[in-house]
Amino acid sequence: MKIEIPLCEKYALSIEEAAAYFHIGENKLRLIVQEDMDADYVLWNGNRALIKRKKFEEYLDKEHAV
């Protein structure tokens, strides 16, 4: 039995899930991760980057604040 957790309740999202959730292209997300691989919103599972949803929301709010 596979449990489906809504994206808005997940702690970390795959690049594909984050692209859908944040309405940002997968290539753009991969570029953002590559530019700062040690960012606090990136969680590494081996060589696979996961996006910490709340931390990335904070990053976006801070980066694009007027």
SULFEN-V902709 format. One line per field, one symbol per residue. ss: DSSP state (h for helix, s for strand, l for the rest). phi: phi as a letter, one per 30 degrees, with the letter a starting at -180 (. if undefined). A space follows every 50 residues. Layout:
ss = ???
phi = ???
This chain:
ss = llllllhhhllsslhhhhhhhhlllhhhhhhhhhhllllllssssllsss sshhhhhhhhhhhlll
phi = .cccceedcddbcdeddddddchbdedddddedddbdcddccccciccdc cdeddddddddddcdd
